[in-house]
Amino acid sequence: MQVVMIGPFMLKLSLLMLAAAAAAGYAVPFFLTKRLEPDRRKPLMDDLVTALLIGILVWKFSVIVFNPNSVIRSPRSLLYFTGGTEGLNLGAIIGAMIPVYKCLKYRRPWAAYANAALAWLASGYGVWNLLRVFFDGGGASSIASTVVSAAVVTFQLRRTDRVFSGYHFVLSVLWLSIGWFAASLLDGAPDEAWWLGFTGMQLCLIAAMILAFSVKVTVDAKRKSNDTKPPII
């Protein structure tokens, strides 16, 4: 475990890399939503920042839920340990509930939240993998993931006028999940496989691919059907 000393504090290098990736990734949704009116843009970005901070706090302190004995034996462990993969999943779920709640309560456009959040995720994950290449021994998989993230972010920024398009979000999810899944295969056989030799992340990407492709096919078929309908006389 690589650590960095900041005064009397000892921080894991991975946490600093995560913070840098989240901060750098913020720039993409910031530019993606630049065409929105201020009264729409500010609440959207504020809600996403709130969701991120709450997700990080849940992940950091979920060790109390998943490993309470270690906290009881040594309360200082809260400063050094996190909830691990389980805590990360819990933090992601609770964090995602923030924008969902805002959209339902205030009838805000879900597609704008979804596109902005996906842009943040793609750019942040790309920066994370880029940092891994330089500081954490990241190999071909990290390089490929960075390239995929950059390509999808470029696709989103070129069509900032479609920030309210759910179809644009579905396409972004489809290509991002395909690219990240292909990049993950460059690591070779995983040490911890969940099912059929795939890791949990790979299974999530497969599910995202299938869901996004199904939605795309359904929407395309519906559009084609509407285009071929005879005009009403």
Salt bridges, closest charged atoms under 4 A:
ASP46 OD2 - LYS42 NZ 2.77
ASP47 OD2 - ARG108 NH1 2.53
ASP136 OD2 - ARG132 NE 3.81
ASP161 OD1 - ARG159 NE 3.73
ASP220 OD2 - LYS216 NZ 2.85
